Amino acid sequence: PTLATITPERGTELGGTVVTITGEGFTGTTAVTFDGIDATDFEVVSDTVIEATTPAHAPGVVDVVVTNEAGASAPLDFEYVDVAEIDDVTPGSGPEAGGNTVVITGDCFTGATGVTFGGIPATSFTVDGPTQITAVVPAGTAGAVDVVVVGAGDCGTAEIPDGYEYVAPPVV
């Protein structure tokens, strides 16, 4: 088989990205591999198109190879990227009225398009770097809520369940 293109050329380290491989000589394909690891699924659509699902893999660029009874193709590159993740929210609690500033630390925040606290958008936020976001907490109701960083580029969305707690004002 001969490979021409792979679309998309990137996917998350979790795998599960469906890619379309174009080329020729795909009839009789027996394997599609990503860095030597079998695709979790593949379908030969025609002699020139294969759809394959990526297996999980550590971030980095890997070789994609298609094999049939005649042998293995020359490789094409596919890039595995980090998945966005939240490690901590500091401070982890604040008033129901919101307005306090928190620092969210984690991984792969570049390109984030939003931050929510219990589904409510942050009053404002700044992506300080790939591992840190500073956000102003919106008003909320007493109790623990999920914190979500939305749309962090190729890394996707990150969530930390019960990552922030709204504290009711003291009763006087």
N, C-alpha and C positions, 0 to 999 in steps of 0.2 A: 504493500500500500504506500501511497504518497500523500503526505499531508500538506495542505495549503494554508488554512486559517483555523483558529479556534475562537469562538465568541460565546460569552465574554472571555477576556484574557485573564481575569482576576476573580477570586472568590474567597470567602472566609475560611479560616482554619478549621471550622466545624464541618466542612464538606457540605454536600447537598446542593451545590450549584449545578444546574443543568447547563451543559455547554453543547454547542453545535460545532462539530469538526467537519470541515470540507476538504476535499481532495479527490483521490480516485483509487480504485482497486479495493473498495471496502466490502464487496461481496465475499462472503465466507469469513468475515472477521471473527476471530476466536477470543480476542482480549483487547481491552483498552486500559492502559495503565497510566498512573500519575506517580512519577518517581518510583516505579516498580510495584506500586500498590494498585490492585484491580479497582476499576470504577465500581461504584456500588450497584450500578445498573447501566446498560447501554443498549441502544437499538440501532440497527443498520436501517436507515430510512431509504437509502438507495446506494448505488455503487459509488456515489460522490458525497453522501451526507451521513454522518453518524451523530446521534444525540447520546451523551453520556452524563452520568451524575458523579461528581467528584467525591472521593472518600475524604475523611478527615486527614489533616496533615499539618505539621508545624509551619508557621509563616516562612515564606521564601519562594524563590523561583524553582520550579521543577520541570522535568521533561515529561511530555505526554507522548505515548507511543501506541500505535495501532498495530496489532499483529493478526495476520491471516495465515493460511496454510503455506503461502510462499515465503513468509518471514515477517520481520519487524520493520516498521517504517523508520525513517529518520525522525528525530523528535521535534516537537513544537514546545514553546515555553508557555507555562501557566503559572501565575503568581498567587500564592496563598497569602492573605492579609490577616492581621490581628482582628479579633473581635473586641468591640468596645466593652469595657467593664468598669464598674464603680467599686472601689475598694473601701472608701470612707467618705463621710460627710461630717465636717467639723465647723462649728459645734453641731452636735446631733439633735439638738432641741432648741426651741425658742417660743416666743409668744404667739398666741392665736392671731394677733394683729399683724403678724409678719413684719417685714421691714428690716430684719436682721440679715447680715451678710454671712454666707457660709462658703467654705472652700470644699470642693468636691475633687477627690483624688482618685485616679484609676489609670486606665490605659486607652489610647487611641481616641482621643477627644477632638482631634483636628477636624474641622469641618462641621462641628455640631451646629444644628439649626434651632435647638430648643432645649429647655430644662423644665421639668414639671415636678411639682410636689403634690402628691395625691391627685394627679390629673390636672392641676391648676398651673398654668404657665408662670415661671419665675417673673418677678417684676422686671428684672434685667439680669443679664449674665454676660460674662466675658470669658472666652477661651484663652487662658493664660499660656497654654502650651499643650502638647499631646497628652500630658498626664495630669492637668489641673484646669479646673473651671472655677471662677468666682461668681456666685449668684446671690441675688437678693430674693429672700423668701417671700412669697405672696401670703395674704391672710388665709387662714384655714380654721378647721375645727379641731378641738382637743383630741389628741390621739396620735398614734403612729401612722405614717403614710409612706408609700413607695416614692422613691426619687428616681427620675428617669432622665437620661441624656439622650436626646433625639437626633437622629440623622448624622452620626459622626462619620461622614464620608463613606468610604468603602467598609468601614468597621461596623456600621449598623447602629442599632439602638442598645443602650445599656440600662440596666435597672438594678436597684438595690431595694429589695422588699423591706418595708418598715425602716427605711434609712433615715427618717427624720421624724421627730415627735413634736407636735404642737402642744404647748403647755397652757392650760387654762389659767387666767389671772387668779390670784389668791382671793378668797372670800373674806371680806373684812366685817 
